[in-house]
Amino acid sequence: MAKIKFNRQSCRQHALAYFRLFSHVKFEKNTKFGEELLKYHHEQYVDKVHTRPDLYLKSNENKHAHDNRLKRNIPFVYSNEVQNLAALKGNPLTLVNVKNENEESFGVATFNPYALITARIISTNALFSVNVNFFVERMKKALAWRSKVVEGGKRANWGGGLIQSNETTATPPIGEIPPNESGPPPEVPLLPSDTSYRLINGEGDNIPGLIIDRYHDYVSIQHLTLGMELLAGTINEAVMEVLNPKAIIFRNDNKERLNEKLHIYKKLVYGKLPEQVMLTENNCFFFINMLNSPNTGWFHNRRHLRQLISDYAYDKKVLDLFSYVGCFGIQCSKKGKAKKVLCVEKDSKFTQLAKESAYLNNLTNKKIEFVCSDAITFLQNSKELFDIIILDPPNLIPTSKFIMSGTKRYIQLINLAKNCVSSNGLLLIIFSTKLCSYQDHINIINEAFVDSNRTVKIVGQGRASPDHPANLSLYLFADFYWFLLQISY
């Protein structure tokens, strides 16, 4: 593929317009970085290998612990481990070389003097220049894996083994569906399932702090750390060379950025983005809005789960809580042939998109219904029992200050949901936080079933889909766990 240069002239126009908007934005409390990062959204950061600042690890009784952790491929350096942090604060917009007192090098890292994790190793070779070629090579390696499990995934079983799939690039039966009140938007781009996936998954792809989701010709990027936002222009160039998309958007509205003292925002930085796109998954079709949606537009990490649960749904009554655009529910109804599906979502915009998606899949109101309601309110008032309940809340513990309140809400949701499951029915619970361990999740589930007359057992559990690889050394930091429970009474 010919190398495609990033259109800086177009991007500068976006930058100037955004600068005017930015100057009127009230930054979150304790935000340390704002306008000074803008130029790096559209211009490359120049990494000068031989003049990078050196970050030195403290020389104390724990120095071997610091060294050993880095040698075990845990790419984090914490603020209390840095010897010269005060000196480095004078120039926070930089990459650093990480060394110990003996001048032993641990590589090059992104840097944020105001974050708990001050440095994140992006290469163990400090002589590497972190430039466009650096990211192109990482992206090509990531793309090769996705080509095996997604693009070549006509053979890929998202549960783990290899099987022959019947999924093809289908065309939605638009001519056969009744119109809804507003009708489906005209000329909505169709995104094939084999080119929509998580391309870069942070540490799992050896780029800590960077998330890139591909939606065929459109790319959504999250910079979860200061260092990755500093390299945004460089990353844009690499994305253009590897994928040549029609549009790039920044979805920097993830609350994890608050841990880095970064601003929360989202914007289009390149190209033109349609108001809606039509995503394909497991031969089902969904309308989504990539800019005004949870996450980056879709939850690719649940792809295997939606397939799994739909396989259990035949002739069952299914409740899909926090359903977004009916992600689980529509697949249970169309692919799984469920007897009845009820999708509950509190955002009316997403409920409307879910209805349009149901029409798109030839699903009638007799098969699937949509309720615009808060999940807790719905469960408190429900007198109906369901054979399968999907409990898929947003991240209730995005930062450490939400640990107590988020844990209580998880327990409340599970406690309410279990009372709506029929005997021998299934309850799928999804956790989406980095701040709880596997054991923490088990403790939450156990707490919800204390003093209950119900018998519960785990019949399935796991993590994200294969397009979300994880660093083996960071298993404690996994941000996605799911548990499938069978409940009897």
C-alpha positions, 0 to 999 in steps of 0.5 A: 500500500502506498504511504498516505500522508496525513492531511495537516492543512485540513487538520490545522483547520480542525485544530483552530476551530477546536482551539476556539471551543477549547478556550471556553471549556471548563476543565475538570478539577485538577486537570493539569494539561489542556491547550499545550497538547492541542498542537500534538493532535495534528503534528508529530512529536519529535523524539530525540533519542540522544537528548531524552531526559533520564528517569532514575529509580530510587536507590533504597531497600526496594530497588530490587523489587523495582528492577524485578518488576520491570524485568518481569514485563510489568511496564509501570513505574510508580511516582514514589519509585522515582528519584528525580521526579521534581527535576523532571516536572519542569518538562512533563511533555516528553518521553523518558529513558528509565534507568536504575542507579547503576545506569542499567537501562529499562527502555523508553517510556511515556511520562506523567509526573502528576499520575500515580503511574509516572512512567509506562515502558513502550520499548525496552530498547531505549535506542528506538526512536518513537516515530511513525515507523515505530507505531506502524510496525506495532500496528502491523503486528496487531493487524496480523493477529486480528486477521487470524481471529476476526478477518480470517475469522470465517474459521474463528471460534470466539470461544477458543478453538477453530470451527467452520463458521456459517457467517458471511458478509450479509446484506440487510433486508431493508426492502422487507422491513416495515418503516418505523416512525422516522425511518432508517437514515438514508445511505448509512455505511454498512460495516462488515463484521470482519473489519470491525474490531479492537486493533490496539489494546494498550499493554496487550499490544505493547502500547500502554495507554492507547486504544484503537477500535476499527470500524471498517473505514472509520477509526476511533482512538482513545488516549488514556495517558498523557504520553499517548496524547502527546504522540497523537499526531504521530499515531494518526500518521501511522493509522493513515499508513496502515488503514487509510481510513475515511475518518479518525475520531478521538474518543477521549471521554473515558474517565480513566483519563482523570487519573492522568489529570487529562481533560475529557472530550471527544472530537473528529480530527480527520475526514467526514463521519456519517451521523450513523453507521450500520455494524454487522455482527453474527449476521445481525445488523445494528445502527450506531453513532460512533461519536455519541455512544458509550465506549468507542461506539461498540463493545467489541470485547463482548462479541464472543459472549453475544454469540455464546448467550444467543446459543442458549436463548432458543425458546427462552425468555430473555432480559437484556439490561443496559442493552445500549442498542439491543446488542445482546437482545437482538442477537438472542431474538434473531440468531438464538430464536428466543421466545421473547426478548425484553431490552431495557436501556435508560437512554432514549436515543439508544432505545430508538436506535435499538428499535430501528435495528430490530426493524432492520433485522425483521424482528416484530414487537411480538418477538422483542420489546424495548423499555426506556428505563433505569435498570434498578427501577425496572427490576424493583417493579418487575413481577416477571421471571426470565430464563436468561438475564444479561446484566451488562452495566457500564464501568461502575468503578472508573476511578478509586474514589468509586470503589465503595459506591460502585461495589454497592451498586454491583451488589444491588443490581445482582441482588435484584436481578437474581429475584427475576431469574426463573429456577434453573435460569441463567444470569450473565454478569459483566464487570468492566473495571481495572480496579477489582481483581478476580477475587473481588468479583467473586466476593461481590457475587457471594455478597449478593447471594448472602441469606438467599434461598437460591442455589447458584453455581458458575457454569461459565466465566472468562475475559474479553474476545481474542481481539483484546489481547492482554499482557500476561504479567498484568493479569491482575489489571484485567478490565473485563470479566464475565460470569455465567451463573445458573440459579435454582430454588 
